[in-house]
Amino acid sequence: MKTTKLYRLLNTIETRELKALEHFLLSPYFTNKTEPIALFRELRPFHPIYQKVDKVQLYKKLRPKKAFDVHWLNDRYSELSRLVETFLQSQQLTRDEGLSGSVRCQAFRERGLHQSFFKECRSTIAFYTERQAIHPNTPLSLWELHHSIYRHPATPAKPDPFEEELKAMAYLDQYYITHQLSFVVNCLGGATARTIPLSEEWLSAILEKASRYQGENPLLAIYLQLIRLFREGCTLDKYLLATQQFMALASLLEKEEKAFLLVKLANLGSSQFTQGQMDYLPQLLPLYQYGLEEGLFLTNGILSEDLFLNICVLGAYANEPDWTRTFIETNEPFLKPAYSQETLALGKAYVAFHMGDFIAAHKLLNEVQSSRLVFKLRLNSLSVRCLLEATLANDSFYSPFKAKVDNFNKFIRRNHLLSAQRKQPYLLFAAMALKIARLHKKPDRNKADYLLLEQKISEMASIIFKSWLLAKLKQSRDSLEEQERWPSRKQKK
């Protein structure tokens, strides 16, 4: 069902704001019509689920003696929509002291209230100067204020007549540099990482210029820190420092900027974690938990499938099954309906897998089908891992495991959407998983066989789940050593 514009607007209003909206609609300053307040009062009991409204019944309450007229009702919806938009605008001005100050400056200037204009400008400049980290557009607001003072015909004479304009140009510099750094961070730490070539000459010039302002602009400082980690290499100590800087700054940041930086910081730590650096795990989970508590991961009310699954994996790895299951249950409504079934199955399977219930995880994976390549890769690779784990515990699982590996190989080789470069890590993973299973069930296996296979896997640069495969190889070798230490009763006889 298509949602009307009015319903979308009303859905953005919190329950505690409804009374303020009613007072706003009652004010004759904005409208002297009675229909908008009457319509709002009829809709209010449905907040926030306006899709339950029966428009025919609503019309009868508004015009009991008239035949239903959809055009009349639509006009009333449009009137109320415009008033709600004006209400939201006034609410924003009330909440945002800097924005309201800038608007007052402009109003005073246009009215020729010079003294009030200068006083308001100085006050708003002080406000923004103390809060330079709240948004990357703050330097632009400061530029505009200083520039307005410089260009005002009644500006008092000063020893240096260019003082205000020089300040304005410095803030314009910061605004430009902040957005350039934001672009660089997005290239290095986002979904488009390393796909956009960055000119070293241009980047060096931007970084050098940004370093001049980082002492007075903490937002620039954290951008610079992130770029250094992406470009010069990330160590745990440097990552901890960047995390601490972000958390110290977080309370000052506006939501959009806070979410942007948090996602980049989390992506950086996750990339280290997926490469087998488990020391990053204690730092990552609190970051994701903070983002969930602050509502930073929702985009238009939707939580991305990749982010959902990453959090499931981290929670399971951190041995927090209860927290992870609660996360899955709480955030299920925020998944795209079209992909929720496969996303939930994968999330629950990851938890079962990391808790050691490999058969339950495999069953969950078999219950769902997906047409999306990224999900097919996740589903099939996790299924291979589940069956290898089961095979190492019980040789009777070898046949279904081998069949799964064969099917996985066919799926990868025949998929025209995967380039040869993308196929190789998956094919190597499947091949090495099968070698481990074969070696494990080999009657005359020995330590030399394990050393050769360990060396082969270790030397592979392009393979997924390398650290996990090496761990499974060690598990199988340990079982051989255990057998040699404690021969079976049959062997003893």
N, C-alpha and C positions, 0 to 999 in steps of 0.2 A: 504494500500500500504506500502510495506516495505521500510523504509528509508535507503539510502546508507550511508556508513560510512563517506564519504566525506561531504554529506549534514549535517549530525549530527555535524561534526567538524565545518563547516562554520556557522552553526546556533548559535554556542557559541561565535562567533565574533561579537562585536558591530559594528554598521554602521561606527562609527568614527574610527574604527581600520582597515577598509578595505584598506585605502590608505597605511598604514604602512605594511600590508600584501603584497600589490602590490610591494612596494619598496623591501621587503624581497625576493620576488620571482624573482625580476630583478637582485639581487646580484649574480654574478658568483661564489661567495665563496661557496654557497650551491648547485647550479646546473648550468650547462652550456647548458641545454636543453631549447628549446624555447616553447615546448608544454605546460608545466605547466602554464606559464604566459598567453599563448593564451587561454587555457581552463578556467583559472580563470576569464579572461576578458569577456569571453562569458557568464559565470555563474553569474557574479557580478550584472547585472541588475535584476536578480530574487531574490536577497537577501531580506528577509530571507526565501522566500517561494520557495524552489528549486524543490518541487514536480511538479511545472508547466513546468519544463524543458522537451522539446521533444528531446530525445537523437538522433533520426535520423536526425532532423534538425541541432542539435548541431554538429554532425559528418560532415555534409555537409559543415559547416562553417570552421571546422578545416582541413578537407581534401576534398576540392570541387571536385577533379577529381578522387576520389577513391570510390569503392563500399563500402557500409556500412559493417564495421567489428567490431562486438561487443567486441571481445577479445582485439583488439587494444584500443578501447575506455575504456574498463575496466582497462587496464594497465595504461592509462593516469590518470584515476581516482585514482588509487593506488599511482602513483607517486605524484600527488598533495596532497593526504591525508598525505603521509609521510612528505612532506614539511610543510603542515599546522600544523602538530603535533610538528615539530621542531620550528615553529614560536611561537606556544603557550608556548612551553618550554622557549624560549628566552624572551617572554613577562613576564612570571612568574618571571624569574631571574631579570628582570628589575624592576618589581614592588616590589619584596620582598627583602629588603636590607639585612636582616639577612641571608636568603638563599644564596644570591649572595656572601655575605661575607664568608660563610662556604665553598662554592665552590672555591672561590679564595684561601682560606687557604689551601685546599687540593691540588690545582694546584701548589701553591708556594712550598709546602712541597715536592711534587713529583719531582719538578724541582731543588730541592736543594737550593732554594732562602730563606735561613734561616732568614735573616733580614726582608725581606718582609713577611715571614710567621708569625713571632712573632708580627710584627706591625699589620697585618691584624687580627690575633687572638685577640689581646687586643681590637682593635676597634670593632670587632663583639661581643665580650663579653660585652663591654659597651653598645652596642645597645640592646642586649637581656636582660641585667640586668635592664635596664630602662623600658622594655616592658614585664615584666614577666607574665602579665595577658593576653597577646594576644592569647595564645594557650596553652593547657595542655602539648604539646610537647616541649615548650620552655626550661624547665629544662633539657630535654634530649639533646638539642643543646648545652646548657651551659656545661653539663657533657662532651660531646664530645670534646669541645674546650679545657677545662681544662685538660682533659685526654690526648689530643694530645700534649699539651705543656709539660706535665709531661713525656710522653714517647719519646719526641723528643731528639735525641742524642746531639743536640747543645744547649739544655736548659741551661741557665746560672746557676751556682751554687748559692744556697741560704742557709741562716742559717738553715732553715727547709726544707730539700729536699723533704718532703712529702706534702708540702703546697698545691701544685696544685692538687695532687691526693685526698687530703682530701676535697678540694672544689668540685672536680668532684663527689666524693661519696655523698656529701650533696645534690647536684643537682639531682643525680640519685635517692636518697631518695625521693625528692620532686616529681619527675616524677612518681615514683611508687605510692606514696600516692595519688597524684592527680587522677590517673586512678582508684585506688581503691575507692576513694570517688565518682568518676563519676559512678562507678558500683553501689555503695550503693544508690546514689540519684536516679538512674534509677530503682532500685528495689522498693524503697519506694514511688516514685512519678510518675512511668510510668504505661504502660498498664499491666505490670507484677507485679504490687504492691502487696506485701505480699505473693506472690506465691513462692518466693525463700527464704528458711530459712537462716537467717544470724547468724553466731556464735557470741554470745555476747562477748566472750573472744577476738575473732579476731577483732570485730568491735571496742571494747574499746581500744585495742592496736593501731589500725589505727587512731582513733580519738585523742588519746593522742599524738601520733607522729605528726599528722597534726597540732595540736595546737602550736607546737614549731616553725613552719614555717609561720603561718598565718600572722604574723606581716610584713614579708618581701615578702610574696606572696599573693596578694589580691584575686587571683582566689581560692586558698585554703580557704581563709576566707569566701567567699560567699558559697562555697560547705559546709563548716562546719555549716554555718547559716541555710542553707536549711535542712540539716540532723537533726539539733536540732528541727526545726519546725515540721518535719515529726514525729520524735520520742517522743518529749517532749510535743507536743501539740501546736497548732497554735492559737495565740491571734491576734487581729487586730493590736495592737501596734507592735508586733514582725514582723507581715507580712509587715506592712508599712516600718519598718526598712530594711527588706530584699529587698523590692522593691526599696527603695532608694539606697541601696548598689549596686544593679544590674544596675540601671540607671546610677549611677556614674561611673561604670566600663564599661558600654556597648560600649562606643566609642573606648576603647582599645581592645575589644574582636574581634577575627576573627568571620566571619559569622556563621560558623558551631557551634562554642562554644556558641555564643550569642543565637542562635536558641535553642540549647539544654537546656540552663539554663532558657530561657524565657518560654519554654513549661512546664518545671517542676514547675516554679513559678506560671504560669497560672493555671496548674492542681491543685496545692495546694489551691489557692484562689477559684477556681471553686467548689472544693469539699466542702469548707466551705459555699459557696453561695447556693449550692444545698441542704444543710442541713438547709436552712432557715435563714442564717446569712446575711441579706440584706446589712449590713454595708460594706461588701466586694465589692459590686457592683461598687462604685465610683473608686476603685483602679483597678478593673479588666478590665473595658472597655478601659481605656487608655493603658494598657499593650497590649491588643489585637490590638488596633489601631496602636501602635508603631511597633508591629510585622508585621502587614500588610504593613505599610509604608516602612519598611526595607526589605520586601520580605523574612521574616524569616520562614514563614509557608509553603512554597512551597517545595515539594520534587520531584525532576525531573520534575518540571513544574506542579505538581498536588497538589491541596489542598484537604486534607482528608475530607470525608463527616462529620465525628464527629466534627471536628474543625469548619467546615463551619456552622453546626447547632448550636454549642455552641455559636458562635459569633452572630448568628441570635437571639437566646434566650436572650443573654446579652443586645444586642442593643434594643430589644423590651422591656425588663424589665426596662432598663434605660430611657424609654420614648423617644427614638431616632428613630422613625419610618422612617423618611426620610433618615437618615444616613444608617439604616439597609437595606432599599430597594436599596439604591445606592450600598451598599456592595454586595448584592445579584446579582445585574445586572453586576457589575464590575468583580465579581469573578466566574460567571457562566462558562466562558471558561476554568477555571482551574479545574473543576470537572471531574472525570472520566465519559466519555460518557455513560458507562453501567449503572451508578447509578444517572446520573444528573437529570432525570425526577422526581424521588421520593425525591431526596435531595432538589430540588428547591421547589417542592410542600410543603414539610415539613417546609422549611425555610419561605416561604410566609405565610403558615398557622400559624406558631408561631407568626409572626408579627400581623396578623389579630386577633389572639386570645388575645394577650396582649393589643391590641388596643380596645378590647371589641366587635369586630365584629365576634361573635362566629359562626353564621350561614355561613358566608363567609369562615371562617376557616374550618368548617366541610365539605363544598362543595369541597374545595381544596383537602382535605384528601380523599374524595370519588372518586376523578378523577384519582387517581394513585394506581397501584397495585405493590407490591414488593414481591420478593421471599426470601429476606434476613431477617433473624430472628430479627436482631437489628432494622431494619426499621419497621417491623411489630409491634414490641413492641412500638416504638415511635408513629407510625401512630394510632394504636388502643387506646393507653392510652390518647393521645391528643384528639382523637375523643370522648372518654368517658367524658373528661373534658369539651369539647365544649358543649355537649348535657346536662350535668348537669348545666352548666351556663345558657343555654337556658331554662331549666326546672325551675330553680329558678326564672326566669323572667316571665315564662308563663307555666302554668300547662299542656297545650296541647302538650308539647314536652315530657311528661313523658313516653308515650308508646314507641316512637322511642329510648328514652334514655334507658329504661329497656331492649329493644331488643338488643341494642348495648352492654349493660353490660353482658347479657346472652351469646352473641356471643364471647365477650372478655374472659369470664370465660371458655368457651369450648376450645377456641384457646390456652389458657394457660394450662389448665388441660391435653389436648391431645398432647401437644407438647413434643416429646421425647427428644428434644435437651436441654430442660430446666430441671435442677435438682429440686428436691423438695424444696431445700433451695432457689433457684432462683425464683421458682414459688410463694412462700408464699407472698412476698411483693406486687406482682401484684394482687393476689387474694384478699388480705386484702384491697388493695386500691379500687378494684371494689366493694367489699362488703360494705365498709364504704360509698362510693359514693352513692350506692343504698339506704342505710339507711338514708342518708341525704335527698335524694329526697322523700322518703316515708314519712319521718317526716314532710317535708315541705308541702306536700299536705294533711297531716292528719288533719281532721276538728277540732279535740279536742286536738291538740298539746298544750303542756305547757312547762314552763321553766325547770321543773324537767326532762322532756324527753331530753332536750338539754344538761343539765348538765351531765346526765348519759352517753350520747353518746360522749360528749366532753372528759370526763374522760377516756372512753374506748379507743378512738383514741389516746389520749395523752400518754397512758400507753403502746401503741404498739411500740416495739423496731424495728420490721421489717416490715415497710410499706413505700411505695413511696408516695411522694407528701403530707406528713403529714401536713406541715404548710399550704398548699393550702386547704386541706380538712377542717382544723380547721377554716380557714378564711371563707369558704363557709358555714360552720355550723353557724358561728357568723352572716353571712349575712342573713341566714334564720331566726335566732333568732331575729335579729333586725327588720325583717319584721313583726314578730309576735308582738313585742313590739309596732311597729308603728300602727298595726291594733287595739291593745288594747287602744292606745292613741287616735286614730281617727277612731271610728267605721264607717262602711259603712252606707250610707243613708238608705239602706234597713233595717239594724239593728236598726237604730234610729226610723224608722217608726214602 
